[in-house]
Amino acid sequence: MSETESVTGSPTTRRHLLARSGAVGIGIAFSGALSELFTGTAAARDLGHTGYGPLVPDPDGLLDLPEGFRYRVLSREGDPLRSGEGPVPSHHDGMAAFAGRAGRVHLVRNHENRATGRVPVPVIDGLTYDPAGKGGCTALTLDPRGRVLSERVAVAGTAVNCAGGPTPWNTWLTCEETEDKAGTNGYTKDHGFVFEVDGADPRRTGAVPLTAMGRFQHEAVAVDPQRGVVYETEDAFERPFGLFYRFLPEKPLGGTGSLRAGGRLQAMRVPGVPDLSSIQETGARFDGVEWVDVPDPQAVTTPIRHQDFGPRGITHAQKLEGCYWGGRSVYFVSSFARSAEGSAGDHYGQIWRYDPDRRRLTLVIVFGPDTDVQLPGESPDNICLAPGGGLMVCEDGGGAQHVYGVTRRGEVYALARNRQNTGTPEEPEYGEFAGVTFSPDGHTMYVNCYAPGTTFAVTGPWRG
């Protein structure tokens, strides 16, 4: 499909959502220390607006936005890649935007294809890790007006490329959310690694696994720009649930070679807290957080989360997903926890903050209980800081799927709703949003619809 554009029309009934500390809204209860969350970032300004108005139904049935906002479809799964390398792969997931020369923007986009991926990432010489892997990344280059100049494979032969994170030296770390080894699902090599991708020049980074960063069900990463420490989340699908890691590179900063040089992988231990889901009160604070060396980062015989971390154990959490650096701290998301699935407590989403200077972990935000899955607030996933203040959060739950914002004052508003029904009129289904990110100048929001794989560019009257 060629690039298309739609303009929102007349308004509809607004979905009013209360989101102040301890309050229950129509579909969400929200509490959180927002002033702490945004301290030291551009979002620390006193921006207390409740959004941009009601979502307007899109006549083309793709993306509902507030009045005055526009979207452009940059890419759809199954359409030809502009490089001629094959079709655009399916399952669009994590993504980041980087400044290029002469006002250009480079988008690097994950494809979370498993062994049976619907439209695999094409196998390209010099960019392929395991020819049996269906996942990987593609890279789009946009001109200063937002038009697609090129679209090509950036890395191939990987598996279940879910999220990741940008580096301070303008590369993308793409993460495999799997522990499959060679011989499983037809793979010829072990999987479960992080790969570095240069969106401007993919052949500079190639398809080299950063094995020292561990082999596990990776979700997202965030890099401390001062120390070069890389924080990593693990989204394990069964007990024991995932861990929160940090990687201490031998060469802390300075480009591609810094992470390939190796380092130490450690897991977080919160003394007295074996499961983060047991903590329910926002503002709960834990000092003296410990970091324990991972016995076998390659998980040769035993997955890391099953390994022996000594008599004091290690701290687990269900559905560890989004991760980003803000101010002087790293933030990470637990999308949900369910005691029926083995967690110590129940919630509809948490955001945690770790301050490495104080070795302090704080529960900053709690979502839920959600009383209507048609409203935003269930299962936050990918997350980013909005240039004009606040957070943008991708929803990954049941029913309608949204990108929603959270202001510094703790107010939640819907910014976009996916209208692409992959089910039936009687039983509609909507793919999750993923990979929300902003252009370097802050004027454009890019976001993916997971299925059918669609990449949108959203412009409009952004505040700030």
Solvent accessible surface area in square Angstrom, and as a share of the most:
residue,aa,sasa,rsa
1,M,113,0.50
2,S,81,0.53
3,E,44,0.20
4,T,52,0.30
5,E,89,0.40
6,S,10,0.07
7,V,72,0.41
8,T,19,0.11
9,G,38,0.37
10,S,84,0.54
11,P,80,0.50
12,T,62,0.36
13,T,125,0.73
14,R,83,0.30
15,R,88,0.32
16,H,116,0.52
17,L,21,0.11
18,L,106,0.53
19,A,1,0.01
20,R,123,0.45
21,S,90,0.58
22,G,65,0.63
23,A,31,0.24
24,V,93,0.54
25,G,10,0.09
26,I,105,0.53
27,G,0,0.00
28,I,0,0.00
29,A,13,0.10
30,F,3,0.01
31,S,24,0.16
32,G,19,0.18
33,A,32,0.24
34,L,9,0.04
35,S,67,0.43
36,E,42,0.19
37,L,0,0.00
38,F,0,0.00
39,T,80,0.47
40,G,62,0.59
41,T,25,0.14
42,A,60,0.46
43,A,2,0.02
44,A,43,0.33
45,R,117,0.43
46,D,93,0.48
47,L,40,0.20
48,G,15,0.14
49,H,38,0.17
50,T,63,0.37
51,G,6,0.06
52,Y,39,0.15
53,G,22,0.21
54,P,32,0.20
55,L,12,0.06
56,V,3,0.02
57,P,58,0.37
58,D,5,0.03
59,P,113,0.71
60,D,92,0.47
61,G,23,0.22
62,L,27,0.13
63,L,1,0.00
64,D,1,0.00
65,L,1,0.00
66,P,0,0.00
67,E,99,0.44
68,G,42,0.40
69,F,0,0.00
70,R,106,0.39
71,Y,6,0.02
72,R,62,0.23
73,V,1,0.01
74,L,8,0.04
75,S,5,0.03
76,R,39,0.14
77,E,30,0.13
78,G,44,0.42
79,D,29,0.15
80,P,105,0.66
81,L,3,0.02
82,R,125,0.45
83,S,54,0.35
84,G,68,0.65
85,E,56,0.25
86,G,26,0.25
87,P,60,0.37
88,V,1,0.01
89,P,0,0.00
90,S,0,0.00
91,H,33,0.15
92,H,0,0.00
93,D,5,0.02
94,G,2,0.02
95,M,10,0.04
96,A,6,0.04
97,A,18,0.14
98,F,14,0.06
99,A,67,0.52
100,G,24,0.23
101,R,217,0.79
102,A,90,0.70
103,G,50,0.48
104,R,111,0.40
105,V,17,0.10
106,H,23,0.10
107,L,0,0.00
108,V,0,0.00
109,R,0,0.00
110,N,0,0.00
111,H,0,0.00
112,E,13,0.06
113,N,0,0.00
114,R,114,0.41
115,A,27,0.21
116,T,127,0.74
117,G,14,0.13
118,R,136,0.50
119,V,25,0.15
120,P,55,0.34
121,V,2,0.01
122,P,20,0.13
123,V,82,0.47
124,I,26,0.13
125,D,125,0.65
126,G,58,0.56
127,L,6,0.03
128,T,32,0.19
129,Y,20,0.08
130,D,0,0.00
131,P,88,0.55
132,A,27,0.21
133,G,1,0.01
134,K,65,0.28
135,G,0,0.00
136,G,0,0.00
137,C,0,0.00
138,T,0,0.00
139,A,2,0.01
140,L,0,0.00
141,T,10,0.06
142,L,1,0.01
143,D,14,0.07
144,P,94,0.59
145,R,178,0.65
146,G,22,0.22
147,R,107,0.39
148,V,8,0.04
149,L,82,0.41
150,S,38,0.25
151,E,6,0.03
152,R,76,0.28
153,V,1,0.01
154,A,0,0.00
155,V,0,0.00
156,A,0,0.00
157,G,0,0.00
158,T,0,0.00
159,A,0,0.00
160,V,4,0.02
161,N,0,0.00
162,C,10,0.06
163,A,4,0.03
164,G,7,0.07
165,G,3,0.02
166,P,71,0.45
167,T,8,0.05
168,P,64,0.40
169,W,45,0.16
170,N,91,0.46
171,T,1,0.00
172,W,7,0.02
173,L,0,0.00
174,T,0,0.00
175,C,0,0.00
176,E,0,0.00
177,E,6,0.03
178,T,11,0.06
179,E,36,0.16
180,D,36,0.19
181,K,74,0.31
182,A,52,0.41
183,G,69,0.67
184,T,56,0.33
185,N,94,0.48
186,G,54,0.52
187,Y,6,0.02
188,T,89,0.51
189,K,88,0.37
190,D,47,0.25
191,H,0,0.00
192,G,0,0.00
193,F,10,0.04
194,V,0,0.00
195,F,0,0.00
196,E,4,0.02
197,V,0,0.00
198,D,14,0.07
199,G,2,0.02
200,A,53,0.41
201,D,68,0.35
202,P,4,0.02
203,R,144,0.53
204,R,119,0.43
205,T,3,0.02
206,G,12,0.11
207,A,19,0.15
208,V,64,0.37
209,P,31,0.20
210,L,4,0.02
211,T,55,0.32
212,A,27,0.21
213,M,0,0.00
214,G,0,0.00
215,R,12,0.04
216,F,0,0.00
217,Q,14,0.06
218,H,0,0.00
219,E,0,0.00
220,A,4,0.03
221,V,1,0.00
222,A,4,0.03
223,V,10,0.06
224,D,0,0.00
225,P,51,0.32
226,Q,127,0.57
227,R,101,0.37
228,G,0,0.00
229,V,13,0.08
230,V,0,0.00
231,Y,2,0.01
232,E,0,0.00
233,T,0,0.00
234,E,0,0.00
235,D,2,0.01
236,A,1,0.01
237,F,100,0.42
238,E,89,0.40
239,R,159,0.58
240,P,39,0.25
241,F,10,0.04
242,G,0,0.00
243,L,0,0.00
244,F,2,0.01
245,Y,0,0.00
246,R,52,0.19
247,F,0,0.00
248,L,42,0.21
249,P,15,0.09
250,E,116,0.52
251,K,122,0.52
252,P,68,0.43
253,L,76,0.38
254,G,69,0.66
255,G,15,0.15
256,T,17,0.10
257,G,44,0.42
258,S,4,0.03
259,L,3,0.01
260,R,98,0.36
261,A,43,0.33
262,G,16,0.16
263,G,24,0.23
264,R,122,0.45
265,L,6,0.03
266,Q,8,0.04
267,A,0,0.00
268,M,1,0.01
269,R,26,0.09
270,V,2,0.01
271,P,53,0.34
272,G,81,0.77
273,V,10,0.06
274,P,94,0.59
275,D,20,0.10
276,L,2,0.01
277,S,2,0.01
278,S,55,0.36
279,I,29,0.14
280,Q,79,0.35
281,E,129,0.58
282,T,42,0.25
283,G,42,0.40
284,A,24,0.19
285,R,141,0.51
286,F,41,0.17
287,D,78,0.40
288,G,30,0.29
289,V,0,0.00
290,E,42,0.19
291,W,32,0.11
292,V,31,0.18
293,D,74,0.38
294,V,9,0.05
295,P,78,0.49
296,D,43,0.22
297,P,38,0.24
298,Q,60,0.27
299,A,4,0.03
300,V,89,0.51
301,T,126,0.73
302,T,49,0.29
303,P,44,0.28
304,I,0,0.00
305,R,10,0.04
306,H,93,0.41
307,Q,23,0.10
308,D,114,0.59
309,F,15,0.06
310,G,31,0.30
311,P,149,0.94
312,R,146,0.53
313,G,28,0.27
314,I,14,0.07
315,T,3,0.02
316,H,35,0.16
317,A,1,0.01
318,Q,7,0.03
319,K,37,0.16
320,L,1,0.01
321,E,6,0.02
322,G,3,0.02
323,C,12,0.07
324,Y,23,0.09
325,W,43,0.15
326,G,4,0.04
327,G,26,0.25
328,R,166,0.61
329,S,0,0.00
330,V,0,0.00
331,Y,1,0.00
332,F,0,0.00
333,V,0,0.00
334,S,2,0.01
335,S,2,0.01
336,F,29,0.12
337,A,1,0.01
338,R,99,0.36
339,S,58,0.37
340,A,106,0.82
341,E,84,0.37
342,G,24,0.23
343,S,8,0.05
344,A,63,0.49
345,G,11,0.10
346,D,80,0.42
347,H,13,0.06
348,Y,80,0.31
349,G,0,0.00
350,Q,1,0.00
351,I,0,0.00
352,W,0,0.00
353,R,32,0.12
354,Y,1,0.00
355,D,4,0.02
356,P,20,0.12
357,D,66,0.34
358,R,145,0.53
359,R,116,0.42
360,R,56,0.20
361,L,0,0.00
362,T,6,0.04
363,L,0,0.00
364,V,0,0.00
365,I,0,0.00
366,V,20,0.12
367,F,1,0.00
368,G,13,0.13
369,P,78,0.49
370,D,17,0.09
371,T,96,0.56
372,D,55,0.28
373,V,63,0.36
374,Q,83,0.37
375,L,12,0.06
376,P,0,0.00
377,G,0,0.00
378,E,21,0.09
379,S,3,0.02
380,P,0,0.00
381,D,7,0.04
382,N,13,0.07
383,I,16,0.08
384,C,21,0.13
385,L,48,0.24
386,A,9,0.07
387,P,49,0.31
388,G,11,0.11
389,G,10,0.10
390,G,2,0.02
391,L,1,0.01
392,M,2,0.01
393,V,0,0.00
394,C,0,0.00
395,E,0,0.00
396,D,43,0.22
397,G,30,0.29
398,G,33,0.32
399,G,32,0.31
400,A,7,0.05
401,Q,1,0.01
402,H,0,0.00
403,V,0,0.00
404,Y,0,0.00
405,G,0,0.00
406,V,1,0.00
407,T,5,0.03
408,R,68,0.25
409,R,123,0.45
410,G,3,0.02
411,E,12,0.06
412,V,5,0.03
413,Y,17,0.07
414,A,13,0.10
415,L,0,0.00
416,A,0,0.00
417,R,30,0.11
418,N,2,0.01
419,R,84,0.30
420,Q,14,0.06
421,N,64,0.33
422,T,74,0.43
423,G,31,0.30
424,T,67,0.39
425,P,119,0.75
426,E,141,0.63
427,E,131,0.59
428,P,64,0.41
429,E,108,0.48
430,Y,61,0.23
431,G,11,0.10
432,E,34,0.15
433,F,0,0.00
434,A,1,0.01
435,G,4,0.03
436,V,8,0.05
437,T,19,0.11
438,F,21,0.09
439,S,8,0.05
440,P,73,0.46
441,D,92,0.48
442,G,10,0.10
443,H,123,0.55
444,T,20,0.11
445,M,0,0.00
446,Y,8,0.03
447,V,0,0.00
448,N,0,0.00
449,C,0,0.00
450,Y,39,0.15
451,A,23,0.18
452,P,31,0.20
453,G,0,0.00
454,T,0,0.00
455,T,0,0.00
456,F,1,0.00
457,A,11,0.09
458,V,0,0.00
459,T,54,0.32
460,G,31,0.29
461,P,78,0.49
462,W,46,0.16
463,R,95,0.35
464,G,94,0.90
